[in-house]
Amino acid sequence: KLYEFCDKNPAVKLMPVDYVNHPMVIADCSKMVCINGALGCDLYGQVAADAMAGDKQFSGVGGQVDFIRGAAMAKDGKGIAIIAMPSMTVKRDGTKISKITAHLPEGQPVTDTRHDTDYVVTEYGIAQLKGKTNKERARALINIAHPDFREGLKEDFKKMFKEEF
């Protein structure tokens, strides 16, 4: 039914991915806001979205970086990049894992740099990161982490920044 709807329909325009995901095409969209998911985020705001540590590819990037950078250049100054994710995940054996960690696990590639991450959203709130120092970013992210992991993250904060949370 979808293909029948699209076939020769002047209201539908199909374009190749190298056009649709081009940051300048995205920037042409007025008041662009992009919302992407993530596998995890560290206390600096670095986001891992397509692969886990080691040789464990989870998905393709799918244009995430293109949309984040395109949104940052969008018309009318809106240009917001949001990372939305649950605060934790549960492994098959029942082990709970925080999606917000002090550092991304060794070997896990960074998808979005800390400079590209404007907001991180979990079920516990919103961390606004744009324009913040590393300490301010870490505090904001700890505040939206799952409550079961906040104390550990506060200890990590003390080690990272040599001061109390």
GULUMKE-54784 format. One record per residue (C-alpha): residue in one letter; residue number from 1; x, y, z. Coordinates in nm, 4 decimals, decimal comma. Each point is the difference from the previous one (the first is absolute). Layout:
<sites>
['A'; NUM; [X; Y; Z]]
...
</sites>
This chain:
<sites>
['K'; 1; [0,0000; 0,0000; 0,0000]]
['L'; 2; [0,2859; 0,2375; 0,0757]]
['Y'; 3; [0,1636; -0,0568; -0,3381]]
['E'; 4; [-0,3320; 0,0403; -0,1772]]
['F'; 5; [-0,0544; 0,3304; 0,1815]]
['C'; 6; [0,3478; 0,1251; -0,0957]]
['D'; 7; [-0,0033; -0,1192; -0,3617]]
['K'; 8; [-0,0334; 0,3038; -0,2298]]
['N'; 9; [-0,1407; 0,2089; 0,2872]]
['P'; 10; [0,1070; 0,3650; -0,0491]]
['A'; 11; [-0,0313; 0,0584; 0,3774]]
['V'; 12; [0,2756; -0,2549; 0,0691]]
['K'; 13; [0,3632; 0,0682; -0,0793]]
['L'; 14; [0,2569; -0,2753; 0,0506]]
['M'; 15; [0,3619; 0,1074; 0,0130]]
['P'; 16; [0,3265; -0,1902; 0,0543]]
['V'; 17; [0,1513; -0,0065; 0,3484]]
['D'; 18; [0,3003; 0,2115; -0,1030]]
['Y'; 19; [-0,2474; 0,2819; -0,0692]]
['V'; 20; [-0,2453; -0,0528; 0,2877]]
['N'; 21; [0,2786; -0,0316; 0,2609]]
['H'; 22; [0,2160; 0,2820; -0,1328]]
['P'; 23; [0,0524; 0,2542; 0,2817]]
['M'; 24; [-0,0572; 0,2964; -0,2328]]
['V'; 25; [-0,3344; -0,1425; -0,1161]]
['I'; 26; [-0,0967; -0,0568; 0,3630]]
['A'; 27; [0,1141; 0,3533; 0,0904]]
['D'; 28; [-0,2394; 0,1314; -0,2632]]
['C'; 29; [-0,2901; -0,1151; 0,2175]]
['S'; 30; [-0,1413; 0,2850; 0,2056]]
['K'; 31; [0,0223; -0,0429; 0,3792]]
['M'; 32; [0,1439; -0,3508; -0,0321]]
['V'; 33; [0,0069; -0,2192; 0,3102]]
['C'; 34; [0,1493; -0,3482; -0,0165]]
['I'; 35; [-0,0671; -0,2751; 0,2512]]
['N'; 36; [0,2216; -0,3071; 0,0039]]
['G'; 37; [0,0481; -0,2998; 0,2252]]
['A'; 38; [0,3153; -0,1347; 0,1601]]
['L'; 39; [0,1528; -0,3095; 0,1528]]
['G'; 40; [0,1737; 0,2114; 0,2604]]
['C'; 41; [0,1453; 0,3339; 0,0997]]
['D'; 42; [0,2956; 0,0915; 0,2189]]
['L'; 43; [0,0200; 0,2820; 0,2523]]
['Y'; 44; [0,1568; 0,2294; -0,2596]]
['G'; 45; [-0,2983; -0,0410; -0,2342]]
['Q'; 46; [0,1702; -0,2276; -0,2521]]
['V'; 47; [-0,2606; -0,2290; -0,1544]]
['A'; 48; [0,0354; -0,3550; -0,1287]]
['A'; 49; [-0,2863; -0,0917; -0,2306]]
['D'; 50; [0,1052; -0,2630; -0,2507]]
['A'; 51; [0,2506; -0,2387; 0,1591]]
['M'; 52; [0,0936; -0,1509; 0,3329]]
['A'; 53; [0,3495; -0,0651; 0,1292]]
['G'; 54; [0,2094; -0,2356; -0,2055]]
['D'; 55; [-0,1284; -0,1399; -0,3251]]
['K'; 56; [-0,3704; 0,0287; 0,0856]]
['Q'; 57; [-0,1723; 0,2086; -0,2641]]
['F'; 58; [-0,3570; 0,0739; 0,1071]]
['S'; 59; [-0,1269; 0,2025; -0,2961]]
['G'; 60; [0,1107; 0,2448; -0,2628]]
['V'; 61; [0,0357; 0,3661; 0,0894]]
['G'; 62; [-0,3012; 0,0708; -0,2207]]
['G'; 63; [0,0773; 0,3658; -0,0496]]
['Q'; 64; [0,0084; 0,0900; 0,3697]]
['V'; 65; [0,3102; 0,2174; -0,0288]]
['D'; 66; [-0,1290; 0,1549; -0,3240]]
['F'; 67; [-0,3285; 0,0973; 0,1632]]
['I'; 68; [0,1679; 0,1355; 0,3139]]
['R'; 69; [0,2380; 0,2152; -0,2021]]
['G'; 70; [-0,2709; 0,1028; -0,2463]]
['A'; 71; [-0,2318; 0,0984; 0,2842]]
['A'; 72; [0,2755; 0,2134; 0,1511]]
['M'; 73; [0,0116; 0,2004; -0,3250]]
['A'; 74; [-0,3785; 0,0187; -0,0455]]
['K'; 75; [-0,1825; 0,3158; -0,0991]]
['D'; 76; [-0,1569; 0,2237; 0,2614]]
['G'; 77; [0,2500; -0,1035; 0,2657]]
['K'; 78; [-0,2014; -0,2914; 0,1470]]
['G'; 79; [0,2560; -0,2723; -0,0810]]
['I'; 80; [-0,0372; -0,2339; 0,2953]]
['A'; 81; [0,1465; -0,3488; 0,0328]]
['I'; 82; [-0,1667; -0,2253; 0,2573]]
['I'; 83; [0,1164; -0,3439; 0,1109]]
['A'; 84; [-0,2883; -0,1971; 0,1521]]
['M'; 85; [0,0663; -0,3280; 0,1780]]
['P'; 86; [-0,1111; -0,2027; 0,3003]]
['S'; 87; [0,2213; 0,0509; 0,3047]]
['M'; 88; [0,0907; -0,3677; 0,0238]]
['T'; 89; [-0,0223; -0,3305; -0,1776]]
['V'; 90; [-0,0333; -0,3545; 0,1299]]
['K'; 91; [0,2165; -0,2828; -0,1322]]
['R'; 92; [-0,1489; -0,3410; -0,0716]]
['D'; 93; [0,1314; -0,1279; 0,3329]]
['G'; 94; [-0,1888; 0,2774; 0,1834]]
['T'; 95; [0,3021; 0,2219; 0,0663]]
['K'; 96; [-0,0888; 0,3689; -0,0085]]
['I'; 97; [0,2363; 0,2308; -0,1877]]
['S'; 98; [0,0006; 0,3799; 0,0080]]
['K'; 99; [-0,0117; 0,1649; -0,3417]]
['I'; 100; [0,1771; 0,3008; 0,1527]]
['T'; 101; [0,3526; -0,0888; 0,1057]]
['A'; 102; [0,3108; 0,1884; 0,1083]]
['H'; 103; [0,1738; -0,1027; -0,3221]]
['L'; 104; [-0,1158; -0,1978; -0,2986]]
['P'; 105; [0,1342; -0,3553; 0,0275]]
['E'; 106; [0,3457; -0,0526; -0,1469]]
['G'; 107; [-0,0329; -0,0708; -0,3688]]
['Q'; 108; [-0,3511; 0,1408; -0,0391]]
['P'; 109; [0,0067; 0,2500; -0,2868]]
['V'; 110; [-0,1344; 0,3524; 0,0513]]
['T'; 111; [-0,2804; 0,0869; -0,2413]]
['D'; 112; [-0,0672; 0,3577; 0,1135]]
['T'; 113; [0,2695; 0,2133; 0,1590]]
['R'; 114; [-0,0656; 0,1933; 0,3191]]
['H'; 115; [-0,0055; 0,3188; -0,2064]]
['D'; 116; [-0,2883; -0,1284; -0,2124]]
['T'; 117; [-0,2267; -0,1089; 0,2856]]
['D'; 118; [-0,2450; 0,2738; 0,1012]]
['Y'; 119; [-0,2436; -0,1960; 0,2194]]
['V'; 120; [-0,0212; -0,3498; 0,1453]]
['V'; 121; [-0,3439; -0,1162; 0,1116]]
['T'; 122; [-0,0884; -0,3002; 0,2167]]
['E'; 123; [-0,3152; -0,0871; 0,1916]]
['Y'; 124; [0,1543; 0,1961; 0,2906]]
['G'; 125; [0,0315; 0,3324; -0,1765]]
['I'; 126; [0,1964; 0,2136; -0,2420]]
['A'; 127; [0,3699; 0,0831; 0,0137]]
['Q'; 128; [0,0760; 0,3174; -0,1939]]
['L'; 129; [0,3667; -0,0290; -0,0985]]
['K'; 130; [0,0591; 0,2666; -0,2620]]
['G'; 131; [0,2349; 0,2705; 0,1246]]
['K'; 132; [0,0739; -0,1772; 0,3288]]
['T'; 133; [0,3374; -0,0894; 0,1513]]
['N'; 134; [0,0952; -0,3645; 0,0417]]
['K'; 135; [-0,0907; 0,0142; 0,3707]]
['E'; 136; [-0,3371; 0,1586; -0,0728]]
['R'; 137; [-0,0683; -0,2627; -0,2662]]
['A'; 138; [0,0867; -0,2818; 0,2378]]
['R'; 139; [-0,2272; 0,1391; 0,2731]]
['A'; 140; [-0,2897; 0,0395; -0,2440]]
['L'; 141; [0,0410; -0,3550; -0,1304]]
['I'; 142; [0,0272; -0,1541; 0,3473]]
['N'; 143; [-0,3269; 0,1715; 0,0903]]
['I'; 144; [-0,1840; -0,1826; -0,2815]]
['A'; 145; [0,1713; -0,3363; 0,0501]]
['H'; 146; [-0,1959; -0,2892; 0,1494]]
['P'; 147; [-0,0157; 0,0493; 0,3794]]
['D'; 148; [0,1634; -0,3416; 0,0583]]
['F'; 149; [0,3201; 0,1297; -0,1632]]
['R'; 150; [0,0206; 0,3611; 0,1170]]
['E'; 151; [0,2141; -0,0602; 0,3095]]
['G'; 152; [0,2565; -0,1912; -0,2052]]
['L'; 153; [0,0034; 0,2759; -0,2607]]
['K'; 154; [0,0523; 0,2577; 0,2749]]
['E'; 155; [0,3055; -0,2004; 0,1139]]
['D'; 156; [0,1228; -0,0025; -0,3602]]
['F'; 157; [-0,0544; 0,3774; -0,0104]]
['K'; 158; [0,2231; 0,0424; 0,3069]]
['K'; 159; [0,2763; -0,2055; -0,1656]]
['M'; 160; [-0,0300; 0,1819; -0,3316]]
['F'; 161; [-0,0164; 0,3576; 0,1283]]
['K'; 162; [0,1678; -0,0287; 0,3426]]
['E'; 163; [-0,2944; 0,1582; 0,1796]]
['E'; 164; [-0,3314; -0,0930; 0,1599]]
['F'; 165; [-0,3081; -0,0301; -0,2154]]
</sites>
